[in-house]
Amino acid sequence: MRLVDTAAEQELLERMLEGSKPPLSEDARGLDYLLGTPFRYVSPHASRFRPAGQPGVWYGAERIETACAEVGYWRWRFLMESDGLRDRRVVVEFTLFEARVEGRALDLTIKPWTSAAALWADPRDYSACHELAQAARDRGIQWVRYLSVRDPAHAPCGAVFDARALSLPRPTSRQTWAARVQHDRVVFSHDGATLEFTPTRWMLS
């Protein structure tokens, strides 16, 4: 609304923006944008269960603290790898929301998968996770449950390959968190609550 004068102009701008985006996959059509967005874009950067240039993966966590740790790591990486930003403080906002995942799953937090825990938790080399994700997709596995590497508590996360496994509970719980990202720490805050992460172990790993 800061760019336009009327509701009609805003609607036109929204349609123009929507038309400029890549189309949603067949599986993700009809999903709320919070769930469908990861399946819309192809990133040149790899994530734990998605090689660079491959179809999107929706990532979630079972705890708010874990979600913030994971998001905080990637925002910190962006800051550290951006010329002109390393010595600055950046403040961003995130919407944390509740989602439901169901379907065929692979749980790396239980046996026999825990015998290869070091492969799934490597802080930099994602190749084993990429191979596993492709094998899982080929066998119709819709999502993987695994332990967070960035959260000091190593609480569970989920990587969802198939958008059809996702849904939003009604009503959907949403919270807006602010994050202050700088070279030596990432601080999240919401409604008086604060979470702080120091990148020391990220830098060492």
SELUMRO-986258 format. One record per residue: x, y, z of N, C-alpha, C, CB in turn; residue number from 1; residue in one letter. Coordinates in steps of 0.1 Angstrom, whole numbers. Glycine has a CB too. Example, Ala and Ser with C-alpha at 12.3 -4.5 7.8 and 13.67 -1.06 7.14 Angstrom:
BEGIN
- 132_-57_78_123_-45_78_132_-33_78_113_-45_90_1_a
- 128_-22_71_137_-11_71_129_0_79_141_-6_57_2_s
! end
This chain:
BEGIN
- 8_-12_0_0_0_0_9_13_0_-9_0_12_1_m
- 21_12_4_30_23_4_33_27_-10_43_21_12_2_r
- 31_18_-20_35_21_-34_23_26_-42_41_9_-40_3_l
- 11_24_-37_-1_27_-45_-10_37_-37_-8_15_-49_4_v
- -21_41_-44_-30_51_-38_-43_45_-34_-32_63_-47_5_d
- -47_34_-41_-60_28_-39_-60_13_-38_-70_32_-51_6_t
- -71_8_-33_-72_-7_-32_-71_-14_-46_-84_-11_-24_7_a
- -77_-7_-56_-77_-13_-69_-63_-13_-75_-86_-4_-78_8_a
- -55_-3_-72_-41_-3_-77_-33_-14_-70_-35_11_-75_9_e
- -36_-16_-57_-29_-26_-49_-32_-40_-55_-33_-25_-35_10_q
- -45_-42_-58_-49_-55_-64_-42_-57_-78_-64_-56_-66_11_e
- -41_-47_-86_-34_-48_-99_-19_-51_-97_-36_-35_-107_12_l
- -13_-44_-87_1_-47_-84_3_-61_-80_6_-37_-74_13_l
- -6_-66_-71_-5_-80_-66_-6_-90_-78_-16_-83_-56_14_e
- -15_-87_-87_-16_-96_-99_-4_-96_-108_-29_-92_-107_15_r
- 2_-84_-109_14_-82_-117_26_-90_-110_18_-68_-119_16_m
- 27_-89_-97_37_-96_-90_35_-111_-91_38_-92_-75_17_l
- 23_-115_-89_20_-130_-90_24_-135_-104_5_-132_-87_18_e
- 21_-127_-114_24_-132_-128_38_-133_-131_17_-123_-138_19_g
- 47_-126_-123_61_-126_-126_68_-137_-119_67_-113_-121_20_s
- 61_-145_-110_67_-155_-102_66_-169_-110_59_-157_-89_21_k
- 75_-178_-107_75_-191_-114_62_-198_-110_87_-200_-110_22_p
- 56_-206_-118_44_-213_-115_46_-223_-104_38_-220_-127_23_p
- 35_-225_-96_36_-235_-85_35_-249_-92_24_-233_-75_24_l
- 42_-258_-85_41_-272_-90_26_-277_-88_51_-282_-82_25_s
- 23_-287_-96_9_-293_-95_6_-296_-81_8_-305_-104_26_e
- 15_-302_-73_12_-307_-60_10_-295_-50_24_-315_-55_27_d
- 16_-284_-53_15_-272_-44_4_-263_-46_28_-265_-44_28_a
- -3_-265_-58_-14_-256_-61_-26_-257_-51_-20_-259_-75_29_r
- -31_-245_-47_-41_-245_-37_-36_-244_-22_-50_-257_-38_30_g
- -23_-246_-20_-18_-244_-7_-17_-229_-3_-4_-251_-6_31_l
- -18_-226_10_-15_-213_15_0_-210_11_-17_-212_30_32_d
- 2_-197_8_15_-193_3_26_-196_13_15_-178_0_33_y
- 23_-197_26_33_-200_36_38_-214_34_27_-199_50_34_l
- 30_-223_29_34_-237_26_39_-239_12_23_-246_29_35_l
- 33_-232_2_37_-234_-12_49_-227_-17_26_-230_-20_36_g
- 53_-216_-10_65_-208_-15_77_-216_-18_67_-197_-6_37_t
- 82_-225_-8_94_-232_-11_94_-241_-23_97_-241_1_38_p
- 82_-245_-27_81_-254_-39_80_-246_-52_69_-263_-38_39_f
- 80_-233_-51_79_-224_-63_92_-220_-69_71_-212_-59_40_r
- 102_-219_-60_115_-214_-64_126_-224_-64_119_-202_-55_41_y
- 136_-223_-73_148_-231_-73_159_-222_-69_150_-237_-88_42_v
- 167_-227_-59_178_-219_-54_191_-224_-59_178_-219_-38_43_s
- 201_-214_-62_214_-218_-66_222_-224_-55_221_-207_-73_44_p
- 217_-222_-42_225_-226_-31_218_-239_-25_225_-215_-20_45_h
- 227_-248_-21_222_-261_-15_218_-259_-1_233_-272_-16_46_a
- 208_-267_3_204_-269_17_206_-283_21_190_-264_20_47_s
- 204_-287_34_207_-300_39_201_-311_30_203_-301_53_48_r
- 189_-310_26_182_-321_19_178_-317_5_170_-326_26_49_f
- 185_-306_0_182_-301_-14_194_-297_-21_171_-290_-14_50_r
- 199_-304_-31_211_-299_-39_207_-285_-46_215_-309_-49_51_p
- 217_-278_-49_216_-265_-56_209_-268_-69_229_-258_-58_52_a
- 199_-259_-73_192_-261_-85_181_-271_-86_201_-264_-96_53_g
- 178_-278_-74_168_-288_-74_155_-283_-69_173_-300_-66_54_q
- 144_-290_-70_131_-285_-65_131_-283_-50_120_-296_-68_55_p
- 122_-274_-46_122_-269_-33_119_-279_-22_113_-258_-32_56_g
- 123_-276_-10_120_-284_2_114_-275_12_132_-292_7_57_v
- 103_-279_19_98_-271_30_104_-276_43_82_-271_31_58_w
- 111_-267_50_117_-270_63_109_-265_75_132_-265_63_59_y
- 108_-273_85_101_-269_97_108_-275_109_86_-274_97_60_g
- 104_-271_121_110_-276_133_99_-278_144_121_-266_139_61_a
- 102_-287_153_92_-290_163_92_-280_175_94_-304_169_62_e
- 102_-272_176_103_-262_186_106_-248_180_114_-265_197_63_r
- 100_-237_186_103_-224_181_118_-221_182_95_-214_189_64_i
- 124_-225_193_138_-223_195_147_-229_184_143_-228_208_65_e
- 143_-241_179_150_-248_169_148_-240_155_145_-262_167_66_t
- 136_-236_153_133_-229_140_142_-216_140_118_-225_139_67_a
- 142_-209_151_150_-197_152_165_-200_150_148_-189_165_68_c
- 170_-210_156_184_-214_154_187_-217_140_187_-226_163_69_a
- 179_-224_133_181_-227_119_181_-215_110_171_-237_114_70_e
- 170_-207_112_169_-194_104_181_-185_107_155_-187_107_71_v
- 184_-184_120_195_-175_124_208_-179_118_196_-175_139_72_g
- 211_-191_117_223_-196_111_224_-191_96_224_-211_111_73_y
- 213_-193_89_214_-189_75_215_-174_73_202_-194_67_74_w
- 208_-166_82_209_-151_81_223_-147_85_198_-145_90_75_r
- 229_-153_95_242_-150_98_252_-153_87_247_-158_111_76_w
- 250_-165_80_259_-168_69_257_-157_58_255_-182_63_77_r
- 245_-153_55_243_-143_45_251_-130_49_228_-140_44_78_f
- 250_-126_62_257_-114_66_272_-116_64_254_-111_81_79_l
- 278_-127_69_292_-129_68_298_-131_54_295_-142_76_80_m
- 289_-135_45_294_-137_31_290_-126_22_288_-150_26_81_e
- 285_-115_27_281_-103_19_291_-92_21_267_-98_23_82_s
- 298_-87_11_307_-76_12_299_-64_16_314_-73_-2_83_d
- 305_-57_26_299_-44_31_289_-46_42_292_-38_19_84_g
- 286_-59_45_276_-62_56_282_-68_68_265_-71_51_85_l
- 294_-73_67_300_-81_78_301_-74_91_314_-86_74_86_r
- 304_-61_90_305_-53_102_293_-45_106_317_-43_100_87_d
- 282_-48_99_269_-41_102_260_-50_110_263_-37_89_88_r
- 249_-43_115_239_-50_123_226_-49_114_236_-44_137_89_r
- 220_-61_111_208_-61_103_197_-66_111_211_-70_90_90_v
- 185_-59_110_173_-63_117_163_-68_107_168_-52_126_91_v
- 158_-80_109_148_-85_100_136_-91_108_154_-96_90_92_v
- 125_-93_101_113_-99_108_110_-112_101_101_-89_107_93_e
- 105_-121_109_101_-135_105_87_-138_110_111_-145_109_94_f
- 79_-145_102_66_-150_107_68_-165_110_55_-148_96_95_t
- 66_-168_122_66_-182_127_52_-187_127_73_-184_141_96_l
- 49_-198_121_36_-203_120_35_-218_122_29_-200_106_97_f
- 24_-223_126_22_-237_129_17_-244_117_12_-239_141_98_e
- 23_-255_114_19_-263_102_18_-278_106_28_-262_90_99_a
- 11_-286_98_9_-300_101_15_-308_89_-6_-304_103_100_r
- 23_-318_92_28_-327_81_24_-341_84_44_-326_81_101_v
- 19_-348_74_15_-362_74_20_-369_62_-1_-363_76_102_e
- 19_-382_62_24_-389_50_35_-398_53_27_-379_39_103_g
- 40_-405_42_51_-414_43_64_-407_48_53_-422_30_104_r
- 70_-412_59_81_-404_65_93_-414_67_77_-398_78_105_a
- 104_-408_67_117_-415_71_122_-407_83_127_-415_59_106_l
- 124_-415_94_128_-408_107_142_-412_110_118_-413_119_107_d
- 151_-402_108_165_-404_110_169_-403_124_173_-394_102_108_l
- 160_-401_133_163_-400_148_161_-413_155_154_-390_154_109_t
- 158_-424_147_156_-437_153_165_-447_146_141_-441_153_110_i
- 167_-459_152_174_-470_145_167_-475_133_177_-481_155_111_k
- 174_-479_123_188_-481_122_196_-468_117_192_-492_112_112_p
- 188_-457_114_194_-445_108_203_-438_118_183_-436_104_113_w
- 201_-440_131_210_-433_140_225_-438_139_205_-434_154_114_t
- 226_-450_134_240_-455_133_249_-447_123_240_-470_128_115_s
- 242_-439_114_249_-430_105_247_-416_108_245_-433_90_116_a
- 244_-413_121_241_-399_126_251_-389_121_239_-399_141_117_a
- 264_-392_121_274_-383_118_272_-378_103_288_-389_120_118_a
- 267_-387_94_265_-383_80_254_-373_79_262_-395_72_119_l
- 243_-375_87_231_-366_85_234_-353_92_219_-373_91_120_w
- 244_-352_102_246_-340_109_259_-333_106_246_-344_124_121_a
- 265_-337_95_277_-330_91_274_-315_89_283_-336_78_122_d
- 281_-306_95_278_-292_94_280_-285_81_286_-284_104_123_p
- 288_-291_72_292_-285_59_289_-294_47_306_-280_59_124_r
- 292_-307_48_291_-316_37_277_-322_37_302_-327_38_125_d
- 268_-318_28_255_-323_27_253_-334_17_245_-312_23_126_y
- 264_-340_12_263_-349_1_255_-362_5_276_-353_-4_127_s
- 258_-367_17_250_-379_21_235_-376_23_256_-384_35_128_a
- 232_-364_28_218_-361_29_211_-359_15_216_-348_37_129_c
- 219_-354_6_213_-352_-8_211_-366_-14_223_-344_-17_130_h
- 220_-375_-12_218_-389_-18_206_-396_-11_231_-397_-16_131_e
- 205_-394_2_194_-400_9_181_-394_5_195_-397_25_132_l
- 180_-380_3_168_-374_-1_163_-378_-15_170_-358_-2_133_a
- 173_-380_-24_169_-385_-38_164_-399_-37_181_-384_-47_134_q
- 170_-408_-29_165_-421_-28_152_-422_-21_175_-430_-19_135_a
- 149_-413_-11_136_-412_-5_126_-407_-15_137_-402_7_136_a
- 129_-397_-23_119_-393_-33_116_-404_-42_125_-380_-41_137_r
- 126_-411_-47_124_-422_-57_115_-433_-51_137_-428_-61_138_d
- 114_-434_-38_106_-444_-32_93_-439_-26_114_-451_-21_139_r
- 89_-427_-30_77_-421_-25_76_-416_-11_66_-431_-27_140_g
- 88_-414_-5_88_-409_9_85_-394_7_103_-411_15_141_i
- 76_-389_16_71_-375_15_79_-365_23_57_-374_18_142_q
- 85_-370_35_92_-361_43_102_-369_52_83_-353_51_143_w
- 112_-362_57_122_-368_65_122_-360_79_136_-367_59_144_v
- 123_-368_90_125_-362_103_139_-364_107_115_-369_113_145_r
- 146_-353_112_160_-354_115_163_-344_126_169_-351_102_146_y
- 175_-345_132_179_-336_143_186_-324_138_188_-344_153_147_l
- 182_-312_143_188_-300_140_203_-300_143_182_-288_147_148_s
- 211_-294_134_225_-293_136_228_-279_142_233_-294_123_149_v
- 220_-269_139_223_-256_144_218_-253_158_217_-246_134_150_r
- 207_-260_162_202_-258_175_211_-265_185_187_-263_176_151_d
- 215_-258_196_224_-265_206_217_-277_212_228_-255_216_152_p
- 203_-277_213_196_-288_219_194_-299_209_182_-283_223_153_a
- 197_-298_196_196_-308_186_182_-314_186_206_-319_188_154_h
- 172_-305_186_158_-309_186_154_-313_172_149_-298_192_155_a
- 143_-320_170_139_-325_157_134_-314_147_128_-335_158_156_p
- 137_-317_135_132_-309_123_125_-318_113_144_-300_117_157_c
- 119_-312_103_113_-319_92_116_-313_79_98_-320_94_158_g
- 120_-321_69_122_-317_56_112_-323_47_137_-320_51_159_a
- 103_-315_41_91_-320_34_94_-319_19_78_-313_38_160_v
- 94_-331_12_96_-331_-3_83_-329_-11_103_-344_-7_161_f
- 72_-334_-5_59_-335_-12_49_-325_-6_53_-349_-12_162_d
- 45_-315_-13_36_-304_-8_23_-310_-3_34_-294_-18_163_a
- 19_-322_-8_6_-327_-4_7_-333_10_3_-339_-14_164_r
- 18_-334_16_19_-338_30_17_-327_40_33_-344_32_165_a
- 16_-314_35_15_-303_43_1_-297_44_24_-292_38_166_l
- -3_-292_56_-15_-284_57_-14_-275_69_-27_-294_60_167_s
- -23_-265_70_-23_-256_81_-35_-259_90_-24_-241_75_168_l
- -32_-260_103_-44_-261_112_-53_-249_112_-39_-264_126_169_p
- -65_-251_115_-74_-239_115_-80_-238_129_-86_-241_105_170_r
- -78_-226_136_-71_-214_131_-56_-217_131_-75_-202_139_171_p
- -49_-209_123_-34_-211_122_-28_-201_132_-29_-208_108_172_t
- -19_-206_140_-12_-198_149_0_-191_142_-7_-206_162_173_s
- 1_-178_143_13_-171_137_18_-161_147_8_-163_124_174_r
- 32_-160_147_39_-150_155_49_-143_147_45_-157_167_175_q
- 50_-130_149_61_-122_142_72_-120_152_55_-108_137_176_t
- 84_-125_148_96_-123_156_106_-114_148_103_-137_158_177_w
- 113_-106_156_123_-97_150_137_-104_153_123_-83_156_178_a
- 146_-103_144_159_-109_146_170_-98_143_162_-121_137_179_a
- 179_-96_153_190_-87_151_202_-96_148_193_-78_163_180_r
- 208_-95_136_219_-103_131_231_-95_130_215_-109_117_181_v
- 242_-99_137_255_-93_136_266_-103_137_256_-82_147_182_q
- 278_-99_135_289_-109_133_291_-118_145_302_-102_131_183_h
- 287_-114_157_290_-122_169_278_-128_176_298_-114_179_184_d
- 266_-125_171_254_-131_177_242_-128_168_252_-125_191_185_r
- 231_-136_171_218_-134_165_208_-134_176_215_-145_154_186_v
- 200_-124_177_191_-123_188_177_-122_183_194_-110_197_187_v
- 168_-131_187_154_-131_183_146_-125_194_149_-145_179_188_f
- 135_-118_191_126_-113_202_112_-113_197_131_-99_206_189_s
- 103_-115_207_89_-115_204_81_-113_217_84_-128_196_190_h
- 74_-103_218_64_-101_229_71_-103_243_52_-111_228_191_d
- 83_-98_244_90_-99_257_99_-111_258_81_-99_268_192_g
- 98_-121_249_107_-132_249_119_-130_241_99_-145_244_193_a
- 130_-135_245_143_-133_238_150_-146_236_152_-123_244_194_t
- 155_-149_224_164_-160_222_177_-155_216_157_-171_212_195_l
- 188_-160_221_201_-155_216_210_-167_212_208_-147_227_196_e
- 216_-166_200_225_-176_195_238_-170_192_219_-183_183_197_f
- 249_-176_196_262_-171_193_268_-180_182_272_-170_205_198_t
- 274_-174_172_279_-183_160_292_-190_163_281_-174_148_199_p
- 296_-190_175_309_-197_178_310_-211_173_312_-197_193_200_t
- 300_-219_176_300_-233_172_297_-234_157_289_-241_180_201_r
- 289_-224_151_287_-225_137_300_-222_130_277_-214_133_202_w
- 309_-213_135_321_-210_128_331_-221_130_327_-197_134_203_m
- 331_-228_141_340_-239_143_336_-252_136_341_-243_158_204_l
- 323_-253_133_318_-265_126_320_-264_111_303_-268_129_205_s
! end
